[in-house]
């Protein structure tokens, strides 16, 4: 498919998979099924059927993770569009369609959320081929998942006929249990997958007809965007004025061109820990485990962690362990995880947003210990990584190099530190840390002072464009 451009939507927060998925590092950037992250797996699924590089729509806060993970997966994105705030799927797809047609081209757009699992890739490719034929004929195609049971957590699509691409009769909201049973029994209903395929100009024409304000504001936001070699930074003021709406409500439920292509390819949106249990390989007792797990007398359990987890005599239980939080839940109650996240936010606790290990464009830091007036971090700087030129009002820092070479700016002097060497950054002194070597730089940072928050940073220069 020579003119098929993948449009990957990567703006979600994935809070239903807390504590592993958090706002600063949501599920699309995690290797939940297999070695690839979900974003990388999404790209690799379509890379085999199109020569076109993807357009990615992402949250501005995740821009460096998106770029790095795509690079690791062998993708050179045609554009990474950075949303300054979320406005739902219709504006996100409109931005991608406008970007795809910016130089007069008019490709087919295959719109894919970045956080779905598909286990039967050949079946997915076959469905895309059928959808492309319909899109060539001017149809707006959505993929309807053949239901494996009466699921109440998805919206449904009712279609008519038995063709490979069928006219949509109705979009329906998430049903109650009895209604879901009737839907599945009829054979006329499919789960709404949130995946689409259409010609860029055709989508824009329909969106212009039903929601012209979305097209107008997105066009203004894209025209005023700031572009560099890696990102397209969408103008915040214009985009904030754009109506927030889903592509289903804005177009698909109104257009006469809506078409559904049935998809039976082991699809899951991995919207909960129980859903992840379903798509993870299980042992003979239905246990699905990731990491160092010992299970004795257990059935239908899910465990995910880095340290040793021992389960004894449990059934239908989920255990998820991270450096700073542990979740234990019955599998039937995992949807209530979002209530935990809500309570964390209400109480002002950082666990809703941040992991103990925080990723930055230059590398990462791990807050391994803290107490009254001190904090200890393990810092890793990638080869060529450069932290901002900065100073702190309330803390001093000691740096001890564990491995690699550190280039340190401290006031007016610049020094090189090798393994086992250290330096001291007094409070109020302008400083910078760089890795001039070809191997990762690892060091221990000991902070001391009256306030140790991450917002006590005054940046003077930053190669990554952060304020």
JOUR-V923032 format. One record per pair of residues at least 4 apart in sequence whose C-alpha atoms are under 8 Angstrom apart, sorted by the first residue. I is the first residue (numbers start at 1). GAP is how many residues later the second one is. D is the distance in Angstrom with one decimal. If there is no record, write none. Layout:
<<I:GAP:D> <I:GAP:D>>
This chain:
<<1:48:6.3> <1:49:5.3> <1:50:7.7> <2:48:5.9> <2:49:6.2> <2:50:7.3> <3:47:7.4> <3:48:7.9> <3:49:6.9> <3:104:5.1> <3:105:6.1> <4:46:6.0> <4:47:7.9> <4:48:6.5> <4:103:6.0> <4:104:4.8> <4:105:5.9> <4:106:6.7> <5:45:7.4> <5:47:5.5> <5:48:6.6> <5:49:5.9> <5:50:7.2> <5:102:6.6> <5:103:6.1> <5:104:5.0> <5:105:6.1> <6:37:8.0> <6:40:7.2> <6:46:7.4> <6:47:7.1> <6:48:4.8> <6:49:6.3> <6:103:5.9> <6:104:4.7> <6:105:6.1> <6:106:7.2> <7:47:5.7> <7:48:4.9> <7:49:5.7> <7:50:7.5> <7:86:7.9> <7:89:6.9> <7:102:6.3> <7:103:5.7> <7:104:4.6> <7:105:6.1> <8:34:7.9> <8:35:7.9> <8:46:6.9> <8:47:6.3> <8:48:4.7> <8:49:6.3> <8:103:6.0> <8:104:5.0> <8:105:5.7> <8:106:5.8> <9:47:6.0> <9:48:5.1> <9:49:6.5> <9:83:7.6> <9:102:7.3> <9:103:6.1> <9:104:4.7> <9:105:5.6> <10:18:7.1> <10:29:7.7> <10:46:7.0> <10:47:5.8> <10:48:4.7> <10:49:7.0> <10:103:6.5> <10:104:5.3> <10:105:7.7> <11:46:6.9> <11:47:4.8> <11:48:5.0> <11:75:7.3> <12:14:7.1> <12:16:7.9> <12:47:8.0> <13:8:7.6> <13:9:6.6> <13:10:5.0> <13:11:7.9> <13:12:7.8> <13:13:5.1> <13:14:7.3> <14:4:7.6> <14:7:5.9> <14:8:6.7> <14:9:7.2> <14:12:5.3> <14:13:5.5> <14:14:7.9> <14:257:7.7> <15:4:8.0> <15:6:6.0> <15:7:5.8> <15:8:7.0> <15:11:7.3> <15:322:7.9> <15:323:6.3> <15:326:7.0> <16:5:7.7> <16:255:6.5> <16:256:5.6> <16:257:7.7> <16:318:8.0> <16:319:6.7> <16:321:5.8> <16:322:5.4> <17:4:5.2> <17:5:7.8> <17:10:7.2> <17:254:7.4> <17:255:5.8> <17:256:6.2> <17:320:7.5> <18:4:6.1> <18:309:8.0> <18:319:6.8> <18:320:7.9> <18:323:7.4> <18:334:7.8> <19:301:7.2> <19:302:7.6> <19:303:6.9> <19:306:6.5> <19:307:7.1> <19:308:6.8> <19:332:7.8> <19:333:7.8> <20:6:8.0> <20:7:7.6> <20:300:7.5> <20:301:7.8> <20:302:6.6> <21:4:6.1> <21:5:4.5> <21:6:4.9> <21:9:7.7> <22:4:4.9> <22:5:7.5> <22:329:7.9> <22:330:6.1> <22:331:5.1> <22:332:6.3> <22:333:7.3> <23:329:7.0> <23:330:4.6> <23:331:7.0> <24:37:7.5> <24:38:7.3> <24:329:5.5> <24:330:5.7> <24:331:7.9> <25:4:6.5> <25:5:7.9> <25:37:7.7> <25:328:7.9> <25:329:7.4> <25:330:7.8> <26:4:7.2> <27:5:7.7> <27:11:7.3> <27:88:6.7> <28:9:6.5> <28:10:4.8> <28:11:5.2> <28:86:5.8> <28:87:4.8> <29:8:5.3> <29:9:6.1> <29:10:6.1> <29:36:7.4> <29:37:7.9> <29:40:7.8> <30:6:7.8> <30:7:4.7> <30:8:6.2> <31:4:5.6> <31:5:5.2> <31:6:3.9> <31:7:6.2> <32:5:6.8> <32:6:7.1> <32:244:7.9> <33:4:7.7> <33:5:7.7> <33:84:7.9> <33:246:7.8> <33:247:6.6> <36:4:5.7> <36:5:5.8> <37:4:6.1> <37:32:8.0> <38:4:6.1> <38:76:6.3> <38:77:5.3> <38:78:6.9> <38:79:7.5> <39:4:6.5> <39:30:7.6> <39:31:7.8> <39:75:4.9> <39:76:6.4> <40:4:6.2> <40:29:6.6> <40:30:6.3> <40:33:5.8> <41:4:6.1> <42:4:7.0> <42:70:7.6> <42:71:8.0> <42:72:5.8> <42:73:7.6> <42:74:7.4> <43:4:6.0> <43:11:7.7> <43:27:8.0> <43:30:7.8> <43:32:7.7> <44:4:7.1> <44:29:7.4> <45:76:6.7> <46:4:6.7> <46:79:7.8> <47:4:7.0> <47:5:8.0> <47:6:8.0> <49:76:7.4> <53:22:6.7> <53:23:6.3> <53:24:5.3> <53:25:5.3> <54:21:7.7> <54:22:7.7> <54:23:5.1> <54:24:5.6> <54:25:7.1> <55:22:6.0> <55:23:5.4> <55:24:4.9> <55:25:6.0> <55:26:7.5> <55:41:6.6> <56:21:7.1> <56:23:6.3> <56:24:4.8> <56:25:6.0> <56:40:7.8> <57:23:5.9> <57:24:4.7> <57:25:6.1> <57:26:7.0> <57:35:6.5> <57:39:7.2> <58:4:6.8> <58:5:6.8> <58:8:7.6> <58:22:7.0> <58:23:6.2> <58:24:5.2> <58:25:6.0> <59:4:6.7> <59:23:5.6> <59:24:5.1> <59:25:6.7> <59:26:7.1> <59:27:7.6> <60:22:4.8> <60:23:5.6> <60:24:5.7> <60:25:7.9> <60:173:7.8> <62:4:6.2> <63:4:6.3> <63:17:8.0> <63:19:7.1> <63:168:7.9> <64:4:6.0> <64:296:7.6> <64:297:5.6> <65:4:5.9> <65:296:7.6> <66:4:6.1> <67:4:6.2> <67:13:7.9> <67:163:7.6> <68:4:6.2> <69:4:6.2> <70:4:6.3> <70:5:5.1> <70:6:7.0> <70:7:7.5> <71:4:5.4> <71:5:6.5> <79:151:7.6> <79:152:6.7> <79:153:6.9> <80:150:7.1> <80:151:5.1> <80:152:6.0> <81:14:7.8> <81:15:7.7> <81:150:6.3> <81:151:4.9> <81:152:6.3> <81:153:6.7> <82:149:6.9> <82:150:6.0> <82:151:5.1> <82:152:5.8> <83:9:7.9> <83:150:7.1> <83:151:5.9> <83:153:7.9> <84:149:7.7> <84:150:6.6> <84:151:7.4> <84:152:5.6> <84:155:7.7> <85:151:7.6> <85:154:7.9> <85:155:7.2> <87:4:6.2> <87:5:7.2> <87:153:7.9> <87:155:7.4> <87:156:7.1> <87:157:4.4> <87:158:6.7> <88:4:6.6> <88:156:5.6> <88:157:5.4> <88:158:5.4> <89:4:6.0> <89:156:6.6> <89:157:4.7> <89:158:5.5> <90:4:6.0> <90:124:7.7> <90:154:7.5> <90:155:5.6> <90:156:4.8> <90:157:4.2> <90:158:7.9> <90:160:6.7> <91:4:6.1> <91:123:6.2> <91:124:7.6> <91:127:6.6> <91:151:7.4> <91:152:7.8> <91:153:7.1> <91:154:7.2> <91:155:7.9> <92:4:6.5> <93:4:6.1> <93:18:7.7> <93:154:7.7> <94:4:6.1> <94:110:6.9> <94:120:7.6> <94:121:6.5> <94:124:6.7> <95:4:6.1> <95:123:5.9> <95:124:7.4> <95:127:7.0> <96:4:6.1> <97:4:6.3> <97:12:7.6> <97:103:5.1> <97:104:7.4> <97:106:7.7> <97:107:7.0> <98:4:5.9> <98:102:7.7> <98:106:7.9> <98:121:7.0> <98:124:7.9> <99:123:7.8> <100:5:6.7> <100:6:6.9> <100:7:7.0> <100:100:7.2> <101:4:4.9> <101:5:5.5> <101:6:7.7> <101:99:7.1> <101:100:7.6> <106:93:6.8> <106:94:5.8> <106:95:6.2> <107:92:5.9> <107:93:6.0> <108:24:7.6> <108:27:7.4> <108:28:8.0> <108:89:6.9> <108:90:5.5> <108:91:4.3> <108:92:6.0> <109:87:7.9> <109:88:5.5> <109:89:5.5> <109:90:6.0> <109:91:6.1> <110:85:7.6> <110:86:5.9> <110:87:4.5> <110:88:7.0> <111:84:5.5> <111:85:5.0> <111:86:6.1> <112:82:7.4> <112:83:5.1> <112:84:7.0> <113:81:7.2> <113:82:6.9> <115:154:6.5> <115:155:7.3> <116:151:7.2> <116:152:5.8> <116:153:4.4> <116:154:6.3> <117:149:7.6> <117:150:5.6> <117:151:5.1> <117:152:6.2> <117:153:6.9> <117:162:7.9> <118:6:7.6> <118:147:6.0> <118:148:5.2> <118:149:4.5> <118:150:6.6> <119:146:6.2> <119:147:4.9> <119:148:6.7> <120:4:6.5> <120:145:4.6> <120:146:5.7> <121:4:6.2> <121:144:6.8> <122:4:6.2> <123:4:6.3> <123:140:7.6> <123:141:6.9> <123:142:5.4> <124:4:6.3> <124:139:6.9> <124:140:7.6> <124:141:5.7> <125:4:6.3> <126:4:6.5> <127:4:6.1> <127:134:6.7> <127:135:7.2> <127:136:6.2> <128:4:6.0> <128:69:7.9> <129:4:6.6> <130:4:6.6> <130:34:6.5> <130:35:6.8> <130:131:7.2> <131:4:6.1> <131:10:6.2> <131:34:6.8> <131:66:6.5> <131:130:6.2> <132:4:6.1> <132:65:6.9> <132:66:7.5> <133:4:6.6> <134:4:6.7> <134:5:5.4> <134:6:7.7> <134:7:7.1> <134:31:6.8> <134:125:7.9> <135:4:4.6> <135:5:6.0> <135:6:6.6> <135:62:6.6> <135:63:5.0> <135:64:6.1> <136:62:7.8> <136:63:7.1> <138:60:7.6> <138:61:7.2> <138:64:6.8> <138:119:7.4> <139:59:6.7> <139:118:5.0> <139:119:6.3> <139:120:6.4> <140:56:7.5> <140:57:6.5> <140:58:5.0> <140:59:7.8> <140:62:7.8> <140:63:7.2> <140:112:7.6> <140:117:5.6> <140:118:5.0> <140:119:5.9> <141:55:5.5> <141:56:5.1> <141:57:6.1> <141:117:6.0> <141:118:4.7> <141:119:5.5> <141:120:6.9> <142:50:7.9> <142:51:7.7> <142:52:7.2> <142:53:5.8> <142:54:4.4> <142:55:6.5> <142:116:7.4> <142:117:6.2> <142:118:4.9> <142:119:6.4> <143:49:7.1> <143:50:6.1> <143:51:7.3> <143:52:5.7> <143:53:6.2> <143:117:5.5> <143:118:5.0> <143:119:5.9> <143:120:6.1> <144:13:6.8> <144:46:4.9> <144:47:5.4> <144:48:5.4> <144:49:5.9> <144:116:5.9> <144:117:5.9> <144:118:4.8> <144:119:5.7> <145:45:5.2> <145:46:4.8> <145:47:6.6> <145:48:6.2> <145:117:5.8> <145:118:4.6> <145:119:6.0> <145:122:7.2> <146:43:7.9> <146:44:5.3> <146:45:6.6> <146:116:6.2> <146:117:5.8> <146:118:5.4> <147:4:7.7> <147:37:6.7> <147:42:7.9> <147:43:5.9> <147:44:6.1> <149:32:7.7> <149:35:6.7> <150:27:6.9> <150:30:4.7> <150:31:4.9> <150:33:7.5> <150:34:6.0> <151:26:7.5> <151:29:6.3> <152:22:5.7> <152:23:5.5> <152:24:5.9> <152:25:6.0> <152:28:6.3> <153:21:6.0> <153:22:7.9> <154:19:7.6> <154:20:5.3> <154:21:7.9> <154:37:6.1> <154:38:6.6> <155:16:7.5> <155:17:5.9> <155:18:4.7> <155:19:4.4> <155:20:7.3> <155:36:6.0> <155:37:5.4> <156:15:6.0> <156:16:5.2> <156:17:6.5> <156:18:6.9> <156:33:6.1> <156:34:5.4> <156:35:4.6> <156:36:5.1> <157:11:7.0> <157:12:7.6> <157:13:5.9> <157:14:4.7> <157:15:6.2> <157:32:5.4> <157:33:5.1> <157:34:6.2> <157:35:6.0> <157:103:8.0> <158:10:6.2> <158:11:5.4> <158:12:5.1> <158:13:6.4> <158:14:7.8> <158:30:5.5> <158:31:4.4> <158:32:6.5> <159:7:6.1> <159:8:5.9> <159:9:4.7> <159:10:5.1> <159:11:7.1> <159:29:5.7> <159:30:6.4> <159:31:8.0> <159:101:7.0> <160:6:6.1> <160:7:6.2> <160:8:6.9> <160:9:6.7> <160:28:6.7> <161:5:6.3> <161:6:8.0> <162:4:7.0> <164:97:6.0> <164:98:7.0> <165:94:6.3> <165:95:5.7> <165:96:4.6> <165:97:7.4> <166:93:5.4> <166:94:5.3> <166:95:6.4> <167:90:7.6> <167:91:6.3> <167:92:4.6> <167:93:6.3> <168:90:5.6> <168:91:5.1> <168:92:6.0> <170:83:7.4> <171:82:6.5> <175:4:5.7> <175:5:5.7> <176:4:6.1> <177:4:6.3> <178:4:6.5> <179:4:6.2> <180:4:6.3> <181:4:6.1> <182:4:6.2> <183:4:6.9> <183:5:7.0> <183:6:5.7> <184:4:7.5> <184:5:6.3> <184:6:7.9> <190:72:7.4> <193:76:7.8> <198:4:6.9> <198:5:6.5> <199:4:6.3> <200:4:6.3> <201:4:6.1> <202:4:6.3> <203:4:6.1> <204:4:5.9> <204:11:7.3> <205:4:6.3> <206:4:6.4> <206:45:6.6> <206:49:7.0> <207:4:5.3> <207:5:6.4> <207:7:7.6> <207:8:6.9> <207:43:6.9> <207:44:5.9> <208:4:4.2> <208:5:7.7> <208:6:7.7> <208:7:6.1> <210:40:6.6> <210:41:6.6> <210:44:7.6> <211:4:7.1> <211:39:6.3> <211:40:7.8> <212:4:6.2> <213:4:6.0> <213:29:6.8> <213:30:7.0> <214:4:6.0> <214:28:5.5> <214:29:5.9> <215:4:5.9> <216:4:6.3> <217:4:6.1> <217:21:5.9> <217:22:6.2> <217:24:6.7> <217:25:5.2> <218:4:6.0> <218:20:7.3> <218:21:6.2> <218:24:6.8> <219:4:6.0> <220:4:6.1> <220:18:6.1> <220:19:7.9> <221:4:6.0> <221:13:5.6> <221:14:4.8> <221:15:7.2> <221:16:7.7> <221:17:4.9> <221:18:5.4> <222:12:5.7> <222:13:6.8> <224:10:7.1> <224:11:5.6> <225:7:6.3> <225:8:5.2> <225:9:4.5> <225:10:4.9> <226:6:5.9> <226:7:5.0> <226:8:6.8> <226:9:7.4> <227:4:6.0> <227:5:4.6> <227:6:6.2> <228:4:6.7> <234:5:7.2> <235:4:6.1> <236:4:5.9> <237:4:6.6> <238:4:6.9> <245:4:6.7> <245:5:6.2> <246:4:6.0> <247:4:5.6> <247:5:6.5> <248:4:4.6> <248:5:5.7> <249:4:5.7> <249:5:7.5> <250:4:7.3> <251:4:5.8> <252:6:5.8> <253:5:7.6> <268:7:7.2> <268:11:7.6> <269:6:7.9> <270:5:5.2> <270:6:5.4> <271:4:6.2> <271:5:7.7> <272:4:6.4> <272:62:6.5> <272:63:6.4> <273:4:6.2> <273:29:7.9> <273:45:7.2> <273:58:7.4> <273:61:6.3> <274:4:6.4> <274:44:7.9> <274:57:5.6> <274:58:7.5> <274:60:6.8> <275:4:6.7> <276:4:6.2> <277:11:6.1> <277:24:7.9> <277:25:5.9> <280:8:6.0> <280:9:8.0> <281:7:6.0> <282:4:5.1> <282:5:5.1> <282:6:4.5> <282:7:7.6> <283:4:5.4> <283:5:6.7> <285:13:7.2> <285:14:5.1> <285:15:6.3> <286:13:5.7> <286:14:4.3> <286:15:6.9> <287:11:7.3> <287:12:5.8> <287:13:4.6> <287:14:4.7> <287:15:6.0> <288:12:7.3> <288:13:6.2> <288:14:4.9> <288:15:6.7> <289:4:6.6> <289:12:7.8> <289:13:5.5> <289:14:4.8> <289:15:6.0> <290:13:6.1> <290:14:4.7> <290:15:6.6> <291:12:7.9> <291:13:6.1> <291:14:5.5> <291:15:5.8> <291:16:7.6> <291:17:7.7> <292:13:7.1> <292:14:6.7> <292:15:6.4> <292:16:5.0> <292:17:6.3> <293:10:7.2> <293:15:5.9> <293:16:4.8> <293:17:5.8> <293:18:7.6> <294:14:7.7> <294:15:6.3> <294:16:4.8> <294:17:6.2> <295:15:5.9> <295:16:4.6> <295:17:5.9> <296:15:6.2> <296:16:4.9> <296:17:6.2> <297:15:5.9> <297:16:4.7> <297:17:6.9> <298:13:7.1> <298:14:6.3> <298:15:5.0> <298:16:4.8> <298:17:5.6> <299:15:6.6> <299:16:4.7> <299:17:6.6> <300:15:5.7> <300:16:5.0> <300:17:7.3> <301:13:7.2> <301:14:5.9> <301:15:5.0> <301:16:4.9> <301:17:5.9> <301:30:8.0> <302:14:7.8> <302:15:6.4> <302:16:4.8> <302:17:6.3> <303:6:7.7> <303:15:5.9> <303:16:4.7> <303:17:5.7> <304:15:6.5> <304:16:4.8> <304:17:6.2> <305:4:7.2> <305:15:5.9> <305:16:4.6> <305:17:6.2> <306:15:7.1> <306:16:7.0> <307:14:7.7> <316:14:5.9> <316:15:5.3> <316:16:7.7> <317:11:7.2> <317:12:5.8> <317:13:4.5> <317:14:5.3> <318:9:7.5> <318:10:5.7> <318:11:5.1> <318:12:6.0> <318:13:5.9> <319:7:7.2> <319:8:5.6> <319:9:4.7> <319:10:6.7> <320:6:5.7> <320:7:5.1> <320:8:6.7> <321:4:6.2> <321:5:4.6> <321:6:6.5> <322:4:6.2> <323:32:7.7> <323:33:6.4> <324:27:7.8> <324:31:7.3> <324:32:6.3> <325:26:7.8> <329:4:6.5> <329:5:6.2> <330:4:6.6> <333:4:8.0> <336:4:7.0> <337:4:6.5> <338:4:6.2> <339:4:6.2> <340:4:6.2> <341:4:6.3> <341:11:5.5> <342:4:6.1> <342:10:8.0> <343:4:6.1> <344:4:6.2> <344:5:5.2> <344:6:7.5> <344:7:6.9> <344:8:5.9> <345:4:5.9> <345:5:7.5> <345:7:6.2> <350:4:5.8> <351:4:6.5> <354:4:6.8> <356:10:5.8> <356:11:5.8> <356:12:7.8> <357:7:6.8> <357:8:5.6> <357:9:4.1> <357:10:6.6> <358:6:5.5> <358:7:5.5> <358:8:6.3> <359:4:6.0> <359:5:4.3> <359:6:6.7> <360:4:5.3> <360:5:7.9> <361:24:7.8> <361:103:7.3> <362:19:5.7> <362:20:5.9> <362:23:4.5> <362:24:5.9> <362:25:6.5> <363:16:7.8> <363:17:5.5> <363:18:4.6> <363:19:5.3> <363:22:7.1> <364:15:6.0> <364:16:5.4> <364:17:6.8> <365:12:6.3> <365:13:5.6> <365:14:4.4> <365:15:6.2> <366:11:5.3> <366:12:5.1> <366:13:6.5> <367:8:7.2> <367:9:6.0> <367:10:4.4> <367:11:6.5> <368:7:8.0> <368:8:5.8> <368:9:5.5> <368:10:6.8> <369:6:5.8> <369:7:5.1> <369:8:7.1> <370:4:5.7> <370:5:4.1> <370:6:6.0> <371:4:6.4> <373:75:5.5> <373:76:5.1> <373:77:5.6> <373:78:7.0> <373:79:7.4> <374:72:7.1> <374:73:5.4> <374:74:4.4> <374:75:6.5> <374:78:7.5> <375:71:5.9> <375:72:5.1> <375:73:6.7> <375:77:7.4> <376:68:7.1> <376:69:5.7> <376:70:4.6> <376:71:6.3> <377:67:5.8> <377:68:5.1> <377:69:6.5> <378:64:7.2> <378:65:6.0> <378:66:4.8> <378:67:6.4> <379:62:8.0> <379:63:5.7> <379:64:5.3> <379:65:6.1> <379:66:7.0> <380:60:6.7> <380:61:5.6> <380:62:4.6> <380:63:6.7> <381:4:5.7> <381:5:7.7> <381:53:7.4> <381:54:6.2> <381:59:5.8> <381:60:5.0> <381:61:6.6> <382:53:6.8> <382:57:7.4> <382:58:5.0> <382:59:6.5> <383:52:5.5> <383:53:6.5> <383:54:5.7> <383:55:5.1> <383:56:5.6> <383:57:5.4> <383:58:7.2> <384:50:7.1> <384:51:5.3> <384:52:5.5> <384:53:6.8> <384:54:7.4> <385:49:5.9> <385:50:5.5> <385:51:7.7> <386:46:7.7> <386:47:6.2> <386:48:4.5> <386:49:6.6> <386:77:7.3> <387:45:6.0> <387:46:5.4> <387:47:6.2> <387:75:7.1> <388:44:6.0> <388:45:7.7> <388:71:6.2> <388:72:7.3> <388:73:5.7> <388:74:4.5> <388:75:7.0> <389:41:6.8> <389:42:5.6> <389:43:4.7> <389:44:8.0> <389:70:5.8> <389:71:5.4> <389:72:5.1> <389:73:6.5> <390:40:5.4> <390:41:5.5> <390:42:6.4> <390:67:6.4> <390:68:5.3> <390:69:4.5> <390:70:5.8> <390:71:7.4> <391:36:7.7> <391:37:5.7> <391:38:5.8> <391:39:4.6> <391:40:6.2> <391:66:6.0> <391:67:5.4> <391:68:6.9> <392:4:7.5> <392:35:6.1> <392:36:5.4> <392:37:7.4> <392:38:7.9> <392:64:5.7> <392:65:5.3> <392:66:6.4> <393:34:6.3> <393:35:5.4> <393:63:6.6> <393:64:7.8> <394:33:6.5> <394:34:7.7> <394:55:5.7> <394:56:5.8> <394:57:5.5> <394:58:7.2> <394:62:7.1> <395:31:7.7> <395:32:5.3> <395:33:7.9> <395:52:6.4> <395:53:5.4> <395:54:4.2> <395:55:6.6> <395:56:6.5> <395:57:6.4> <396:28:7.7> <396:29:5.7> <396:30:4.8> <396:31:4.4> <396:32:7.8> <396:51:5.8> <396:52:5.5> <396:53:6.3> <397:27:5.9> <397:28:5.0> <397:29:6.6> <397:30:7.7> <397:48:6.5> <397:49:5.6> <397:50:4.6> <397:51:6.5> <398:24:7.2> <398:25:5.9> <398:26:4.5> <398:27:6.2> <398:47:5.6> <398:48:5.1> <398:49:6.5> <399:23:5.4> <399:24:5.4> <399:25:6.4> <399:44:6.6> <399:45:5.8> <399:46:4.7> <399:47:6.6> <400:20:6.4> <400:21:5.9> <400:22:4.3> <400:23:6.8> <400:43:5.4> <400:44:5.2> <400:45:6.6> <401:4:7.5> <401:5:7.3> <401:16:7.0> <401:17:6.4> <401:18:5.1> <401:19:5.4> <401:20:5.7> <401:21:6.2> <401:40:7.7> <401:41:6.2> <401:42:4.3> <401:43:6.5> <402:17:5.3> <402:18:5.9> <402:39:7.8> <402:40:5.4> <402:41:4.9> <402:42:7.0> <403:15:7.3> <403:16:5.1> <403:17:7.8> <403:37:7.7> <403:38:5.8> <403:39:5.2> <403:40:6.9> <404:14:6.4> <404:15:6.3> <404:31:7.9> <404:33:7.1> <404:35:6.2> <404:36:6.1> <404:37:4.5> <404:38:6.5> <405:11:7.0> <405:12:5.8> <405:13:4.9> <405:14:7.0> <405:30:6.3> <405:31:6.9> <405:32:6.1> <405:36:6.0> <406:10:5.7> <406:11:5.1> <406:12:6.6> <406:27:6.8> <406:28:5.9> <406:29:5.3> <406:30:6.9> <406:35:6.8> <407:7:7.1> <407:8:5.9> <407:9:4.7> <407:10:6.5> <407:26:5.9> <407:27:5.0> <407:28:6.1> <407:29:6.5> <408:6:5.6> <408:7:5.3> <408:8:6.2> <408:9:7.5> <408:23:7.2> <408:24:5.8> <408:25:4.9> <408:26:6.4> <409:4:6.0> <409:5:4.5> <409:6:6.6> <409:21:7.8> <409:22:5.0> <409:23:4.9> <409:24:6.5> <410:4:6.2> <410:5:8.0> <410:15:6.9> <410:19:6.9> <410:20:6.2> <410:21:4.6> <410:22:6.8> <411:18:5.9> <411:19:5.2> <411:20:6.1> <417:4:5.7> <417:5:6.8> <425:4:6.5> <425:6:7.4> <435:5:7.5> <435:6:6.1> <437:4:7.9> <447:5:7.3> <448:4:7.5> <451:5:7.8> <452:4:7.1> <459:8:6.9> <462:4:6.2> <462:5:7.8>>
